[in-house]
Amino acid sequence: MTNGETMTKHEFLEKLNEQRINLWKSIEGLNDEELCRPMAEGKWSFKDTLGHLAAWEGEVINAFEQKARGERPTIGNITDFDAWNGVEAGKRKDRSPEEIRGELQHSRVRLLAIVNDLPDSGEIWEPERSTSKMLSMLIEHDQHHWKQIHDYRARAQTGCA
């Protein structure tokens, strides 16, 4: 996403907002039943995808909070992403779409507050730094999943899903 170029705090905030707006637009007009329907046999629903994004965003928030306390972030201990995703999906399986949307909204508010409290400039924004890497991951993650949802819905409208 950044091609190794340094992004400013303001640019990160803009990209985080832009991709989240696109995510919300990708599910616009869907009712709870549609949000809970798997995209294919054995695949996640739109609700599950939103919960997946909330889980990762929560993990990044946790990492920022751990760093602020002088602790080593535990996000680096996640090596089996499929297993971690499965555990997190299981935690959210019985939550309603409204609860998942609320979690995703709340996590973004918390993340933006953390980012806003960071210095406006300095080496923390260099592409190789963990701050930049984590925020870039969240931006790319939102983008990947909203495009996936958008493409699925486009195929469904033409009867090709």
Summary of the structure (lengths in Angstrom):
residues: 161
radius of gyration: 16.4
end to end distance: 28.5
largest distance: 52.7
contacts: 439
relative contact order: 0.19
helix: 71%
strand: 1%
